[in-house]
């Protein structure tokens, strides 16, 4: 049995739906901290792949595309989960 590698569009859609439905505050933090998008008030994850994620942030009422690249290429959806959690933990431990 071979293990599927990479992140298909269907997996990307599933991850984005989960993040948008359950973790919208985290997406704003990804856009602000890792995407250097100051002033983001809300954000949605549009897509995720092995190299990064595409986010649309609202800045001053305007949709602003943000690309957040990962420190390394991801292997699969499980790896994406771990990296997203670690990125968020890093943000939260640096918060005042």
Kinemage of the C-alpha trace (Angstrom):
@kinemage 1
@onewidth
@group {chain A} dominant
@subgroup {mainchain}
@vectorlist {calphas} color= white
{ca unk a 1} P 0.000 0.000 0.000
{ca unk a 2} L 1.429 3.371 -0.964
{ca unk a 3} L 0.925 6.515 1.056
{ca unk a 4} L -0.388 9.528 -0.842
{ca unk a 5} L 1.931 12.497 -0.692
{ca unk a 6} L 1.224 16.126 -1.367
{ca unk a 7} L -1.977 18.054 -0.868
{ca unk a 8} L -4.663 17.566 -3.515
{ca unk a 9} L -7.241 20.232 -4.289
{ca unk a 10} L -9.884 18.169 -2.466
{ca unk a 11} L -7.699 17.992 0.654
{ca unk a 12} L -6.964 21.712 0.368
{ca unk a 13} L -10.702 22.421 0.221
{ca unk a 14} L -11.315 20.264 3.303
{ca unk a 15} L -8.536 21.925 5.305
{ca unk a 16} L -9.688 25.414 4.269
{ca unk a 17} L -13.308 24.676 5.179
{ca unk a 18} L -12.270 23.427 8.618
{ca unk a 19} L -9.972 26.387 9.243
{ca unk a 20} L -12.514 28.947 8.022
{ca unk a 21} L -15.368 27.391 10.016
{ca unk a 22} L -13.500 26.666 13.249
{ca unk a 23} L -10.277 28.694 13.387
{ca unk a 24} L -10.880 32.057 11.699
{ca unk a 25} L -8.920 33.869 14.428
{ca unk a 26} L -5.867 31.748 13.634
{ca unk a 27} L -6.079 32.671 9.935
{ca unk a 28} L -5.961 36.373 10.842
{ca unk a 29} L -2.824 35.668 12.871
{ca unk a 30} L -1.215 33.735 9.993
{ca unk a 31} L -1.939 36.646 7.639
{ca unk a 32} L -0.693 39.271 10.076
{ca unk a 33} L 2.429 37.579 11.423
{ca unk a 34} L 3.609 35.296 8.620
{ca unk a 35} L 2.068 37.177 5.694
{ca unk a 36} L 3.161 40.592 7.018
{ca unk a 37} L -0.352 41.929 6.471
{ca unk a 38} L -0.756 44.581 9.157
{ca unk a 39} L -4.280 45.728 9.880
{ca unk a 40} L -6.085 42.527 8.877
{ca unk a 41} L -9.426 42.407 10.678
{ca unk a 42} L -10.748 39.160 9.195
{ca unk a 43} L -9.287 36.555 6.870
{ca unk a 44} L -10.203 33.381 5.025
{ca unk a 45} L -7.935 30.585 3.868
{ca unk a 46} L -8.493 30.115 0.142
{ca unk a 47} L -6.042 27.286 -0.547
{ca unk a 48} L -3.164 25.365 0.966
{ca unk a 49} L -0.432 23.434 -0.813
{ca unk a 50} L 2.871 21.868 0.148
{ca unk a 51} L 4.696 25.193 -0.082
{ca unk a 52} L 2.272 27.599 1.588
{ca unk a 53} L -1.236 28.946 1.920
{ca unk a 54} L -3.276 31.576 0.120
{ca unk a 55} L -5.328 33.850 2.349
{ca unk a 56} L -7.660 36.736 1.605
{ca unk a 57} L -7.513 39.260 4.435
{ca unk a 58} L -9.754 42.270 4.936
{ca unk a 59} L -7.625 45.391 5.449
{ca unk a 60} L -9.422 48.719 5.757
{ca unk a 61} L -12.501 47.046 4.269
{ca unk a 62} L -10.612 45.875 1.182
{ca unk a 63} L -9.881 42.243 0.266
{ca unk a 64} L -6.115 41.771 0.267
{ca unk a 65} L -4.453 38.615 -1.092
{ca unk a 66} L -1.753 37.198 1.192
{ca unk a 67} L 0.634 34.325 0.481
{ca unk a 68} L 2.205 32.649 3.506
{ca unk a 69} L 5.074 30.332 2.643
{ca unk a 70} L 6.133 27.490 4.894
{ca unk a 71} L 9.687 27.030 6.187
{ca unk a 72} L 9.842 23.693 4.395
{ca unk a 73} L 7.849 21.692 1.880
{ca unk a 74} L 5.053 19.706 3.493
{ca unk a 75} L 4.575 16.004 2.865
{ca unk a 76} L 0.804 15.665 3.237
{ca unk a 77} L -2.326 16.822 5.079
{ca unk a 78} L -1.127 15.383 8.403
{ca unk a 79} L 2.109 17.341 8.054
{ca unk a 80} L 0.065 20.477 7.245
{ca unk a 81} L -1.915 20.031 10.459
{ca unk a 82} L 1.268 19.814 12.533
{ca unk a 83} L 2.866 22.825 10.846
{ca unk a 84} L -0.254 25.009 11.192
{ca unk a 85} L -0.490 24.151 14.901
{ca unk a 86} L 3.218 24.861 15.455
{ca unk a 87} L 2.974 28.198 13.614
{ca unk a 88} L 0.053 29.230 15.814
{ca unk a 89} L 1.828 28.117 18.998
{ca unk a 90} L 4.846 30.208 17.995
{ca unk a 91} L 2.639 33.280 17.519
{ca unk a 92} L 0.870 32.798 20.827
{ca unk a 93} L 4.065 32.296 22.846
{ca unk a 94} L 5.471 35.550 21.442
{ca unk a 95} L 2.331 37.561 22.236
{ca unk a 96} L 2.720 40.030 25.120
